[in-house]
Amino acid sequence: MRTLITGSVAYDTIMVFPDRFKNHLLADQLHILNVCFLTPEMRREYGGCAANIGYNLKMLGGDPIVMATVGDDIAPYFERMAGQGLSSAHLKKITGQFTAQAFITTDLDNNQIIAFHPGAMNFSHENRIDASLNARLAIIAPDGKDGMLQHARQCAQAGIPFVFDPGQGLPMFSAEELSEFVRLADYVAVNDYEGKMLEEKTGMSLESMARGVKALVLTLGAKGSLIYASGQRHEIPVVAAGAILDPTGCGDAYRAGLLYGIARGWDWPSTGRLGALMGSIKIECRGAQNHNLATAEIVDRFKREFSYSPW
């Protein structure tokens, strides 16, 4: 099943400060803050929610269509996607803009200072969804505000069932806009923090929202996840990782598992368990797209972890 993934394609520049921020910040001088952190370790990773989800779904053997707006600096990403068998046909280049990118500085306590430049992502509304894409499922992942609203409405108009995944973009929207997303969506996926914010902004509980969609998925980090569907509450266990190296992109990997299970008509416990497994596989590697398993290896790990196979 062709699955449309809208959202960001981004570069992540990650720097490590070999000390603690608190040792260099004067509490009584924060109003005139002027600091420089020397970061001898730096790496550039490929990221962005849409690209991350597409990467994981392709690994599972799915058929992702990644749709995003990108900048003049996208050539290395195009080359990477081609090598992975991912099409860049629906990545629209915006002349005069940079591809979205995050600049992340981490200290020894894993505190982070992040600067995010949306760049071409702000033009996501220039991409249009219609029946010609031949998509049978979609996810609206974090992207430019106008683009997310437009793409949700276009999916609904084209009859494409979709997952609403607001992520870090949730604060951009008003209560009315969030309520519209939930009304149009077939599925909602949020983490625990986003879930609380969604409840506060809309005045609706997650349980009441779940009654209006086919399923509402709530990820809880190390505590696993919950799936509310058809009046039932499914508790999804966390999958223990061999090593915990980097949580960046774990939520996107989980969502790829969800999309795969939904596309194949799996039951919700199996779908959630595949999401949990994909998150566990991801956390064992640094960067959002550096884990690389064959589909058969993922199937085998699922069987070992849960003692059955939905394939």
N, C-alpha and C positions, 0 to 999 in steps of 0.2 A: 504493500500500500504506500503510495507516494504521500509523504508527510511534509507539509510546509512549515518552516521554522523562520519566523520573523523576529528580529532583535538586533543586537549589536554585533559587529565584528570589530575587534580592537587589538591593539598591542598593549602589553603590560611590561613596563620597565620597572624591575624590582631591585632595590638597593638595600644592602644590609649595613647598618650602623653598629660597629662592634663595641657598643657601650649602651648606656641607658639614657633615654631622653631626659629623665628626671634629674640626672646629674648635670645637665646643661641648661636647665630652665629655672629662672628665678621667679618664684611665685609672686613676689611683689612688683615684678617688672614686666608682667605679661602684656600690659597695655602699650609697651614700646618694644615688642618682641622683634629681635633681629638676630637670628641664629644661623649657623652653617654647620651641617653634620657631614663629616668626612666619611665617605662610603667606598672603601677599597674594593668591595665585592658588588658586582652588578651583573644582571642578566636580563635579556629581553625575551619575553614569552609571547606566544600567540594565544589570544583570548577573545572575549566577547561572548555574551550568552548564546546568541544564535549559532556562532561557529562552534562553541563548545558542545552544545546539544547535538548539532549535526555531526561532529566528529565522533561522539559516543554512539549515536544511532547508526552511523555507517559501520562502526566496529561490530555492532550487534547484527549486522546484515540487513538493516533497514534501508529505506529509499528516501533520504532527506533532500528537501529543496531548501537551501539556505538563501533567505532574502534579506538584504541589508543595503545601506548606503555607505560607501567607503571613499577615501581620499586619494590624492595624487601619489601617496607613498605606499599603495597597496600591492605593488608588484611582487615583493617577497611572499606575501600571503597568497596571492594567486598561484604562485609556483608551488607553494606548500600544499594547497588544496588539490591541485592537479595531481600531485604525487600520491595523495590519499584517495584518489578517485572521487573527490567531491567536486561538483560542478560550481563554477563561479558565474554562471550565466545570469543569475538574478541578483548579483552584486552590482549596484549602480554606482559608477564613479562620479563624484561631485567635484568638478574642476575648481581649483583654488582652495580646497579644504584638505586638512589632515584626516586620516582615519582616526576614529575615536581611540584614545589611549589614556592609560592610567600610569601615574608615576608614584610608586609605593616605596616608602622608606620604613624598614622594620628594625626595631632595636632588640637587645638581648632578652627583653621581657615579652617579646612578640607584640609590643605596642606598634601601631602603624600610623604614619602620617601619609595621607593619600591626596594627590591632586589629580582630578579627572578632567580631561578635555574632550567634550563630546564631538567636536568637529563635524564631520559629514553625517554623523548619526542624527543631527538636528534636521536633516533633510529626508528622513525616512518616509515622510508622507508622499514623496515623489514616486515611490514604488506602489503599484496597484495590484490588488488581488482580484482575480476573476476566475471563471470556470476554465479558461484556457490553460491554467496551470495543471489541471487534472489532479489536484490534491484531494485526498479523501479525509484528511485529518490535518489540523494545524495547531501551532502554539504561538501565542502572542507573548513574547518574552520582552524584558526591558529594552527600551528603544527610545527614540524621540517621542515626546508627548503626543504631538499631532498624528504621527505615524501609528502609534499604538491604538489611538481612538479610531482612526480611519480604517486600520486593518481589521479591528474587531467588527466594525460595522460591515465591511466588505465581505468578511467570512460569513457573517450571518446572512447577508443578502445572497451570497453565492451558494448557501446551503452547506458550507464546510464546517463540520463540528470542530470546536477549538478549545484548547486549554488556555485559561487566563492566568498568566504567571507574572505578576507585577514586579516582583523583586525589589531592587533598590529604587525603582521608579515610582513606587507607590505614593510617596509624599507629594508628587507632582499633581495628583488628581484630587478634585473636589469630591465631596460625598456623593453628589449627583452623578458624576462621571464614573466613580467606582461602582455605584449601584447599577449603572447602565452596563458596565463590563460584566458584572455578575449575571445580570438578566440575559445578556446575549450569549454568554459562555455556556458550553456543555460541561466543562470541568474547571475547577479552580485549584491552583497549587500555590501554597505559601509556606514560609517557615514560621516558627513560633512567634518571633518578633513581628513579622509582617502580618501574621494573623491577628495579633492584638491590635495593631494599628488599623487594620481593615475593620475590625469590630468598632473601634473608637470613632473612626471617621464616618462609617455608615450608620452606626446605631443598631446594627444587626449582629446577632451572635453567629459564630461560624456554623453552629448546628442548624440555625434557621436558613442560612445561605445554602447549606448542603441540601436542604429539601427542594431547592429550586434548580439544582443541577444534577447531572448524572453521578458526579462524585466530587468531593472536596478533599484535597490531600494536604495534610499538615505535617511538615517535617520537624523533628525535634532534636536534631543533632545526634549526640551520643545516646539519647534516649529512644532512638528509633523514629517511627512515624505513625500517623493515624490516617485512615481513609474512611470518610463518612460517605456511604453510598446505599441508596434504597432503604433508608431507615436503619442501616446496620453500621456498627463501629468496628472497623478492622484494625487491630493492633499489629504493626509490622515491626519485627525485631531488628535491631542493628546487626550488621555483619561485622564481626571483628576483623580488623585489618592486620596484615603482617607487620606493618610499620605505619606510624602516623607522621607523615612528612610535611604535608601541605594541604589544607582544606580548600584552597582556591579551586573553584569549579566543581566541587562535590555536588552541589545542588543541581547544576546543569547535567551532570552524569546521571543523577537520580531521575531527572525529568526525561532523559533519553530512555531509561528503562520503562517509565510510565507510558511514553508514547509507543514503544514497541509492544507492550502488553495490550494497550487499548486497541492498536491497529490489528492485533491478532485475536481479539475477543477473549483474552484470558480473564479468569476470575480476579477479583481485586487483591486477595492475599498473595497470589502468584505475581501479579503486576507490581505490587508494592515491594515484594521481596527482590524482584529483579532490580528495581530502583535502588534498594538498599545495597545490593551487591555491587552495582555500578559505582555508587558513591564510595564504597570500601576499596574497590580497585583503584579509583582515582586518587584517594588520599595517600596511597602508598608511593606516589611519585610527586616530584616538585613540578609546578606548572599545571595549567588546566588541560593540556593536550599532549603530554609526554608519556602517558600510559599506553601500551600497545599490546593488545591480546587478540588472538584469532577468535572468531565467533565460537568455534568448537571448544576453546579453552574456557570461555565464559559459561557455556553450557555445562561443561564438566565441573566447574567451580560451584555452579548452582546446585547440581546434583549432590556434590560432597557436602555442601552447607545445609541443605534442606531435605536431603534423602528422597527427593522425587524430581521429576522433570515435567514442566508444562509444554515442552516442545513436541 
